[in-house]
Amino acid sequence: MIVGIDVVNMGRNCIVGLAATYNQYLHQHFSAIHKQTLSKGEKMTKEEQEQIDCENRQKIISEFMKAAFNKFVNSNNGRRPEQILIYRDGVGGPTYQRKVLLLEGPNGALQQAIRGFD
């Protein structure tokens, strides 16, 4: 299974997208997008806003990953993918990169979404 994840910022909004293959020939794809409104608060620091946005984005991506995994399993007679390769783009600047790595990296949300699949 090959998964691609990207985030595109557009002012106070961003588009979160995921595409994933679900057949053995890698030519059938599941895809999902979500428009995320970025947090805004007069009493929040930029750091706090980024943390909230990263946590919300991680939840969106986790739900997408669960749906993609479900599509794969249902399309392959209950068989799970032997390997999952994830390409992650749209991470942003250095502070976002650290937050994304903590939330989505090893033992992060994506692995938890896969482990939580029933």
NUKENU-708266 format. One line per field, with one value per residue: residue in three letters; x, y, z of N, C-alpha, C in turn. Coordinates in steps of 0.001 Angstrom, whole numbers, plus 500000, padded with zeros to 6 digits. Each point is the difference from the previous one (the first is absolute). Layout:
zaza	(ALA;...)
nxx	(X;...)
nyy	(Y;...)
nzz	(Z;...)
caxx	(X;...)
cayy	(Y;...)
cazz	(Z;...)
cxx	(X;...)
cyy	(Y;...)
czz	(Z;...)
END
This chain:
zaza	(MET;ILE;VAL;GLY;ILE;ASP;VAL;VAL;ASN;MET;GLY;ARG;ASN;CYS;ILE;VAL;GLY;LEU;ALA;ALA;THR;TYR;ASN;GLN;TYR;LEU;HIS;GLN;HIS;PHE;SER;ALA;ILE;HIS;LYS;GLN;THR;LEU;SER;LYS;GLY;GLU;LYS;MET;THR;LYS;GLU;GLU;GLN;GLU;GLN;ILE;ASP;CYS;GLU;ASN;ARG;GLN;LYS;ILE;ILE;SER;GLU;PHE;MET;LYS;ALA;ALA;PHE;ASN;LYS;PHE;VAL;ASN;SER;ASN;ASN;GLY;ARG;ARG;PRO;GLU;GLN;ILE;LEU;ILE;TYR;ARG;ASP;GLY;VAL;GLY;GLY;PRO;THR;TYR;GLN;ARG;LYS;VAL;LEU;LEU;LEU;GLU;GLY;PRO;ASN;GLY;ALA;LEU;GLN;GLN;ALA;ILE;ARG;GLY;PHE;ASP)
nxx	(500858;499730;500421;499287;500647;499125;500563;498986;500791;498852;500833;498778;500121;499830;500512;499407;500943;499372;500929;499358;500947;499147;500761;500178;499324;499574;498911;499526;499331;500195;499116;500504;499154;500579;499081;501175;499189;501027;500535;499199;500873;499365;499628;500111;501093;500925;500825;499125;499900;501312;500101;499049;500544;501189;499488;499337;501086;500657;498955;500032;501326;499844;498957;500722;501021;499155;499451;501232;500366;498852;500193;501262;499697;499024;500940;500592;498705;500087;500762;500918;500386;500906;499999;500304;500040;500449;499505;500706;499155;500336;501201;500639;500083;501152;499231;499394;501202;500427;498965;500133;501303;499748;499110;500754;501133;501153;499127;499870;499253;500866;501030;499560;499790;501168;500657;499260;500419;498692)
nyy	(498834;500917;500860;500991;500873;500986;501157;500731;501013;500567;500924;500196;499434;498698;499377;499009;499324;498881;499291;498861;499177;499232;499887;498746;500593;500510;499612;499521;501143;500043;500969;500969;501012;500967;500943;500349;500543;500792;499643;500759;500611;501010;499029;499469;499382;500348;499740;500614;500970;499959;499923;500895;500756;499725;500184;501066;500390;499667;500537;501016;500060;499878;500809;500797;499816;500137;501018;500443;499745;500514;500960;500031;499851;500877;500596;499453;499740;501125;499962;500099;501247;499426;501070;501067;500648;500919;500790;500821;500889;501249;499773;500850;501072;500383;500964;500134;499957;500665;500822;500092;500055;500804;500665;500044;500247;499351;499006;500748;500986;500014;499696;500912;500767;499568;500185;501115;499583;499853)
nzz	(500000;499099;500936;499505;500769;499810;500337;499542;500356;500395;500442;500478;498816;500070;498962;500648;499341;499681;499384;499771;499606;499310;498919;499634;499037;501129;499339;501131;500142;501286;500090;500737;500118;500684;500082;500462;500897;499788;501154;500695;500717;500506;500831;498774;500388;499138;500999;500781;499101;499798;501321;500150;499044;500523;501191;499550;499363;501091;500604;499151;500038;501307;499917;499223;500841;500992;499328;499730;501241;500411;499113;500393;501272;499856;499312;501058;500083;500692;498917;500944;499803;499220;499227;500724;498862;500858;499048;500738;499498;499783;500500;499240;500780;500564;500495;498832;499442;501055;499912;498678;500150;501011;499263;498900;500621;500273;500062;498931;499574;498990;500772;500839;498922;499531;501135;499957;498801;499938)
caxx	(499142;500738;499165;500535;499295;500473;499231;500217;499479;499355;499541;499556;499521;500911;499395;500714;499638;500659;499695;500612;499675;499344;500029;501360;500686;500205;499367;498717;500356;499082;500456;499150;500479;499279;500374;500212;500128;501063;499592;500263;499616;500744;500779;500887;501258;500157;500356;498762;499179;500600;499776;498593;499820;500655;499201;498783;500405;500345;498730;499460;500822;499756;498718;500237;500802;499103;499113;500797;500332;498743;499766;500950;499613;498725;500206;500949;499482;500420;501461;500612;501221;501232;500828;499370;500989;499319;500665;499372;500440;499205;500220;500185;501264;500673;499191;498983;500643;500178;498678;499503;500773;499534;498621;499783;501185;499978;499032;499073;498602;499797;500168;498888;498806;500113;499882;498639;499045;499354)
cayy	(501166;501258;501087;501347;500980;501355;501102;501242;501138;501065;500986;499439;498642;499112;498793;498788;498948;498700;499023;498718;498882;498917;498703;499460;500620;501398;500939;500451;500925;500656;501365;500807;501357;500715;501405;500281;501403;500111;500632;501435;500482;501190;499738;498859;500282;499281;498633;499325;499820;498926;498738;499642;499660;498704;498951;499835;499408;498617;499264;499874;499035;498676;499517;499656;498779;498896;499756;499409;498640;499263;499787;498973;498705;499591;499735;498893;498817;500000;499995;501286;500239;499472;501172;501296;501041;501284;501234;501113;501297;501085;500061;501392;500441;499158;499709;499041;498715;499318;499579;498934;498792;499447;499531;499044;499169;498669;499834;501127;499813;499109;498621;499691;499778;498669;498999;500025;499490;498713)
cazz	(500000;499945;500488;499866;500829;499749;500586;499270;500752;499237;500979;501284;499741;499290;499457;500395;499060;500089;498949;500339;499119;500731;499321;499847;498861;500398;499097;500535;501076;500928;500269;500876;500276;501049;500176;501424;500365;500990;501249;500093;501318;500398;501211;499771;499315;498740;500390;500425;498802;499211;500692;499802;498589;499756;500648;499202;498724;500291;500122;498641;499267;500596;499488;498595;499948;500371;498864;498930;500424;499902;498570;499564;500557;499399;498574;499860;500710;501392;500118;500331;499211;500576;500298;499751;499733;500141;499572;500723;499519;500559;501444;500397;500568;501011;501189;499565;499751;501289;500489;499129;500284;501274;499905;498922;499802;500614;501087;499957;499642;498872;500470;500902;499172;499401;501088;500533;499028;500355)
cxx	(500903;499036;500726;499143;500592;499064;500378;499353;499462;499431;499671;499441;501126;499212;500900;499530;500806;499542;500750;499579;499310;499897;501445;500781;500232;499358;498568;500298;498796;500510;498991;500636;499138;500501;500058;500113;501018;499523;500414;499527;500862;500904;500915;501274;500027;500305;498751;499085;500531;499745;498561;499759;500608;499192;498711;500302;500344;498738;499375;500758;499799;498695;500119;500736;499153;499095;500745;500345;498773;499684;500914;499534;498705;500137;500903;499608;500520;501499;500501;501240;501221;500945;499186;501116;499269;500913;499263;500596;499162;500156;500175;501373;500517;499144;498884;500617;500181;498663;499454;500744;499545;498613;499807;501149;499871;499135;499014;498626;499784;500155;498884;498706;500016;499832;498582;498955;499460;499635)
cyy	(501228;501119;501318;500963;501368;500985;501259;501126;501064;501019;499357;498589;499174;498799;498832;498899;498736;499165;498721;498928;498908;498699;499588;500627;501498;501001;500374;500781;500444;501428;500727;501372;500630;501442;500273;501508;500087;500769;501465;500448;501167;499736;498792;500471;499224;498537;499203;499736;498851;498639;499523;499562;498646;498856;499743;499311;498526;499151;499765;498922;498587;499406;499603;498676;498784;499634;499337;498545;499100;499672;498898;498621;499493;499647;498798;498795;499893;500010;501414;500226;499439;501121;501244;501026;501332;501130;501145;501298;501066;500159;501432;500257;499109;499691;499022;498621;499209;499468;498837;498707;499356;499382;498878;499027;498637;499978;501164;499587;499025;498542;499604;499743;498610;498923;499903;499456;498661;499228)
czz	(500000;500349;499783;500789;499709;500682;499238;500791;499058;500991;501332;499850;499419;499521;500383;499056;500210;498821;500340;499004;500807;499196;499726;498865;500210;499040;500397;501270;500810;500155;500878;500173;501084;500045;501500;500193;501122;501216;500011;501375;500407;501193;499846;499320;498683;500277;500406;498809;499152;500639;499801;498563;499665;500607;499222;498674;500187;500128;498632;499228;500555;499487;498531;499897;500367;498836;498845;500319;499880;498540;499470;500450;499356;498523;499742;500851;501429;500221;500270;499137;500714;500403;499694;499873;500010;499547;500665;499492;500702;501491;500486;500581;501110;501225;499671;499806;501288;500519;499181;500278;501310;499875;498978;499806;500651;501260;500093;499509;498852;500400;500941;499222;499387;501061;500529;499049;500441;498774)
END
